[in-house]
Structure formats: C-alpha cells, structure tokens
C-alpha cells in the first residue's frame, strides 16, 4: 500500500474489478441453453409444417449449434489495470484537524 502527499494510505477501489468467473460461465451456459432450446423448437416445427417454413426450420436447426458453441466459448473482454485510488474517510481525523 502506498501513501499520498499527506501521508494517508492510498486505498484501491474494487468497483472496477472484473466480474467473477462463475458469473461469466453461468451467463454463457444460459445463452447456450436458450439457443439449443430454439433449435429443438425448429426440429418440432420442421416436422409439423410444410413448404418454405419447414426448410427454414431445418436450416436453422443445422446452423444454430455452431452459433451456440461460438457464443458459449466467447468470453467477456479483459480490461487491464483500471483500478482507481480512493481516499479513505475518517471522521475522527476531520475533528482533530479543526
């Protein structure tokens, strides 16, 4: 921990910290499951519909697994070194300075 000009310790803010890895993984898992649910719906629609709607559903059922895997493997960008200093508040120090 370093000190500023007045000799007070410099405290780092945690508000600029990255989100937890568990939160990132759960968000990617939810996105994957939603995409695969849409794919399952496309399979059902491909069986019960006819014409161009059937072939659109078949095409989506083929393409959606690739899209789901690409998005599931995408991670949020990492930001390097965006930690800002915070001046601690000490009400007793303010009373002593008066």
C-alpha positions in Angstrom: 0.0 0.0 0.0 1.4 3.4 -0.9 0.8 6.8 0.7 -0.4 10.0 -0.9 1.1 13.5 -0.3 -0.4 14.0 3.2 0.9 10.6 4.4 -2.5 8.9 4.2 -2.6 5.4 2.8 -4.0 5.0 -0.8 -6.8 2.6 -0.9 -7.7 0.8 -4.2 -11.3 0.7 -5.4 -12.9 -2.7 -6.1 -15.7 -1.3 -8.2 -13.6 -1.5 -11.4 -12.8 -5.2 -10.8 -13.9 -7.8 -13.3 -17.0 -9.9 -12.7 -16.5 -13.3 -11.2 -15.7 -16.3 -13.4 -18.7 -18.2 -12.2 -21.0 -15.3 -13.3 -19.4 -15.4 -16.8 -19.7 -19.1 -17.1 -23.4 -19.1 -15.9 -24.3 -16.4 -18.4 -22.6 -18.3 -21.3 -24.4 -21.5 -20.2 -27.8 -19.8 -20.2 -27.2 -18.4 -23.6 -26.2 -21.8 -24.9 -29.3 -23.5 -23.4 -31.6 -20.8 -24.9 -30.1 -21.3 -28.3 -30.4 -25.1 -28.2 -34.0 -24.7 -27.0 -34.7 -22.6 -30.1 -33.1 -25.4 -32.1 -35.3 -28.0 -30.5 -38.3 -25.9 -31.4 -37.1 -25.7 -35.0 -37.0 -29.5 -35.2 -40.6 -29.7 -33.9 -41.7 -27.1 -36.4 -39.9 -28.8 -39.3 -42.0 -32.0 -38.6 -45.4 -30.3 -38.3 -45.1 -27.6 -41.0 -44.8 -27.7 -44.8 -43.3 -25.6 -47.6 -40.7 -22.9 -47.1 -41.3 -22.8 -43.3 -40.2 -26.4 -43.0 -36.9 -25.8 -44.9 -36.2 -22.6 -42.9 -36.6 -24.5 -39.7 -34.3 -27.3 -41.0 -31.7 -24.7 -42.0 -31.9 -23.1 -38.5 -31.6 -26.5 -36.8 -28.4 -27.1 -38.7 -26.9 -23.6 -38.2 -27.8 -23.0 -34.5 -25.4 -25.5 -32.9 -22.5 -23.7 -34.5 -23.8 -20.3 -33.4 -24.5 -21.6 -29.8 -20.9 -23.0 -29.5 -19.3 -19.8 -30.8 -21.2 -17.7 -28.4 -20.7 -20.1 -25.5 -17.0 -20.0 -26.0 -16.8 -16.2 -26.3 -15.6 -14.6 -23.1 -16.1 -11.0 -22.0 -13.1 -8.8 -22.8 -10.5 -8.4 -20.2 -9.5 -4.9 -19.1 -6.1 -4.4 -17.8 -5.3 -2.1 -14.9 -8.3 0.1 -14.5 -8.1 0.4 -10.7 -8.6 3.9 -9.3 -7.4 5.2 -5.9 -10.0 6.1 -3.2 -9.3 8.5 -0.4 -10.5 6.9 2.9 -12.9 8.9 5.0 -12.0 9.2 8.7 -14.5 11.4 10.6 -12.1 11.4 13.7 -9.3 12.9 11.6 -11.6 15.7 10.4 -12.5 16.6 14.0 -8.8 16.6 15.0 -7.8 18.8 12.1 -10.3 21.5 13.3 
